[in-house]
Amino acid sequence: MIQWQILLQENGVAVFISPDGSYWNGAELAIDDYGVVHAARLSGTPGSQDMTIQGPPGVSGQDSLVPGPQGETGPQGIQGFTGYAGAPGSVFSFKSGWQANESYEIGDVVQLGNDMYQAVLESTGAENSPLIDQSPEVNPWNKIYIGAIATGPQGIQGETGQTGATGSTGQTGAASTVAGPQGIQGEPGVSGFNMQGAWNSATEYVPGDIVQSGTSLYKALVTTTGEDPSATPLSWFVVYSGS
């Protein structure tokens, strides 16, 4: 005879547990007129015979002292904004030789002696001559080219050499009545500046011509046409570099 256990749940439904651990609820069992329980389960789920109770969580482990592997390189970032445009370069306005009665504006270029000056402040009058030494904050002129190189200090006198042997006396020559030949013509002196404004590839320039190319000034060393001053150092000398 099979012995059944009857368990009444809190919801009022009776659960019948068989000796093999299977169970059926009241809707799946039937009791006949003699009090005998009949299993009428059509589908049921066997109950678990063992009960597993979850224990408390364990203590967290210590942080690892060994670094993990390096991750993959991320995607390239978005291109940054374009920078602001720089300030415009210097603009030259050639005014030939400096004159005390002239009014000069910023950017004017003048010649005084063998030197060239660029106006950095507006000025007029002899008291503002480029040759007058003034403090930088009030000096209206900036020297951009030095035409003459200052002579260096005299060197130390060398030792006196040994006296050579006296030569024999030559015969006295007859007095000449014929004039000697004319001497060789001396080299030309230092020429001034010949301001020619902006360089033009179609213009012929001669030595001493001063032109502007970009923000720089150049002096012609030879007769030249179509030679870019910034690319032909054998034909042009950089008087002032504006870069």
C-alpha positions in Angstrom: 0.0 0.0 0.0 1.4 3.4 -1.0 1.7 5.9 1.8 1.0 9.5 0.8 1.8 12.6 2.7 -0.7 15.5 2.6 0.7 19.1 2.9 -1.8 21.9 3.2 -0.3 25.2 1.7 -1.0 28.7 2.9 -3.3 29.3 -0.1 -5.6 26.4 1.0 -4.5 24.0 -1.8 -3.5 20.6 -0.6 -0.4 19.0 -2.0 0.0 15.2 -2.0 3.6 14.0 -1.8 4.3 10.4 -2.9 7.0 8.2 -1.3 9.3 8.8 -4.4 9.3 12.6 -3.8 6.8 13.4 -6.6 4.0 15.7 -5.8 0.5 16.6 -7.1 -1.8 19.3 -6.1 -5.4 18.8 -5.2 -6.6 19.5 -8.7 -4.6 16.5 -10.0 -5.7 14.0 -7.4 -9.1 12.5 -6.7 -10.6 10.7 -3.5 -13.2 8.1 -4.1 -16.2 7.3 -1.8 -14.1 5.0 0.3 -11.5 7.6 1.1 -8.9 6.2 -1.3 -6.7 8.8 -3.1 -6.3 8.2 -6.8 -3.6 10.0 -8.9 -5.2 11.8 -11.8 -2.2 13.8 -12.9 -2.1 14.6 -16.5 1.1 16.6 -16.4 3.1 17.6 -13.5 6.6 18.6 -12.5 8.5 16.5 -10.1 9.6 18.4 -7.0 13.2 18.7 -6.0 14.2 16.3 -3.3 17.0 18.4 -2.1 16.8 22.0 -0.8 19.7 24.4 -1.6 20.0 27.5 0.6 22.2 30.3 -0.8 24.8 31.4 1.6 26.0 35.0 2.2 28.3 36.6 -0.4 32.0 36.1 0.1 34.6 38.8 0.9 35.7 40.8 -2.2 39.2 39.9 -3.4 42.1 42.4 -3.5 42.8 44.5 -6.6 45.2 43.0 -9.0 48.7 44.4 -9.0 49.3 43.2 -12.6 48.0 45.7 -15.3 45.7 44.3 -17.9 46.5 44.2 -21.6 46.5 47.6 -23.5 43.3 48.3 -25.3 43.1 48.9 -29.0 43.8 52.4 -30.4 40.6 54.5 -30.6 39.4 56.2 -33.8 41.0 59.4 -35.0 39.5 62.6 -33.4 37.8 65.3 -35.3 40.1 67.8 -37.1 40.6 71.1 -35.2 39.5 74.5 -36.3 41.6 76.5 -38.7 43.8 79.1 -36.9 43.2 82.8 -37.2 44.9 84.7 -40.1 48.2 86.4 -39.2 48.7 90.1 -39.3 49.6 91.6 -42.7 53.3 92.1 -43.5 55.1 95.4 -43.8 54.3 97.7 -46.7 57.2 100.0 -48.0 56.7 103.4 -49.5 60.0 104.7 -51.0 60.6 108.4 -50.4 64.3 108.7 -51.7 66.5 110.9 -49.5 65.3 112.2 -46.1 64.2 115.8 -46.0 63.6 117.8 -42.8 60.6 119.7 -44.3 58.8 116.5 -45.4 56.1 114.8 -43.4 56.6 111.0 -43.1 54.0 108.3 -42.4 54.4 104.8 -41.0 56.0 102.5 -43.7 57.9 105.3 -45.5 61.5 104.3 -46.5 64.2 107.0 -46.8 67.9 107.1 -47.5 70.3 109.2 -45.4 74.0 108.9 -46.2 74.7 105.2 -47.0 71.9 103.9 -44.7 68.2 103.2 -45.1 65.5 103.8 -42.5 61.8 102.8 -42.2 59.3 105.1 -40.5 57.6 103.4 -37.5 55.9 106.6 -36.3 54.6 109.7 -38.1 57.2 112.5 -38.0 58.5 115.8 -39.5 61.2 118.3 -38.9 64.9 118.3 -38.2 64.3 117.3 -34.5 63.1 113.9 -35.8 66.1 113.2 -38.1 67.0 109.5 -38.3 70.5 110.4 -37.1 69.2 111.7 -33.7 69.5 109.2 -30.9 66.1 108.8 -29.3 64.6 106.2 -26.9 62.9 103.3 -28.8 59.4 104.2 -27.7 59.5 107.7 -29.3 62.1 107.1 -32.1 60.1 107.4 -35.4 62.8 105.6 -37.4 64.1 102.0 -37.6 67.4 101.5 -39.4 66.9 98.6 -41.9 70.1 98.7 -43.8 73.7 99.8 -43.0 75.5 100.9 -46.2 79.0 101.3 -44.7 80.8 98.8 -42.5 82.6 100.5 -39.6 86.4 100.1 -39.6 87.6 97.7 -36.9 90.4 98.6 -34.4 94.0 98.7 -35.6 95.9 95.5 -35.2 99.1 95.0 -33.2 102.2 96.2 -35.0 104.3 93.3 -36.2 108.0 92.8 -35.3 110.6 94.7 -37.3 112.2 92.5 -40.0 115.9 92.1 -40.5 117.7 94.7 -42.6 118.6 93.4 -46.0 122.0 93.7 -47.7 122.8 97.1 -49.4 122.6 96.8 -53.1 125.1 98.3 -55.5 124.5 101.9 -56.7 123.1 102.1 -60.2 124.1 104.5 -62.9 122.4 107.8 -63.0 119.9 107.9 -65.8 119.4 110.7 -68.3 116.7 113.2 -67.6 113.5 112.3 -69.4 111.8 114.9 -71.6 108.8 112.6 -72.4 105.8 112.7 -70.1 104.8 109.4 -68.6 101.6 107.6 -69.5 98.3 108.5 -67.8 97.5 106.5 -64.8 94.6 103.9 -64.6 91.2 105.4 -63.7 90.2 104.7 -60.1 87.2 102.6 -59.1 83.9 104.5 -58.9 82.8 105.6 -55.4 80.0 104.1 -53.4 76.7 104.8 -55.2 73.5 105.9 -53.5 70.2 104.0 -53.6 67.9 104.2 -56.5 64.4 103.4 -55.3 62.5 101.5 -57.9 59.4 100.4 -55.9 57.9 97.0 -56.3 60.0 94.5 -58.4 58.7 93.9 -61.9 59.8 90.9 -64.0 59.7 93.0 -67.2 61.9 95.9 -65.9 65.6 96.0 -66.4 67.5 96.9 -63.2 71.1 98.1 -62.8 73.5 97.9 -59.9 72.3 100.0 -57.0 68.5 99.7 -57.8 66.4 99.0 -54.7 63.2 97.0 -55.1 60.5 95.5 -52.8 59.5 91.9 -53.2 57.0 90.6 -50.7 57.9 92.1 -47.3 61.7 92.4 -48.1 64.0 94.9 -49.8 66.7 93.9 -52.3 69.6 95.7 -54.0 70.6 94.9 -57.5 74.3 93.7 -57.8 74.3 93.3 -61.6 72.2 94.4 -64.5 69.3 92.0 -64.5 65.8 91.5 -65.9 63.2 88.9 -64.9 65.3 87.4 -62.0 63.3 87.0 -58.9 65.2 88.7 -56.1 64.2 86.1 -53.5 65.7 83.3 -55.7 68.8 84.8 -57.3 71.3 85.8 -54.5 74.1 86.3 -57.2 72.1 89.1 -58.7 70.3 90.6 -55.7 71.4 91.4 -52.2 68.9 91.3 -49.3 68.8 94.8 -47.8 66.0 94.2 -45.4 64.2 90.9 -44.6 60.6 91.5 -43.5 59.9 87.8 -42.7 
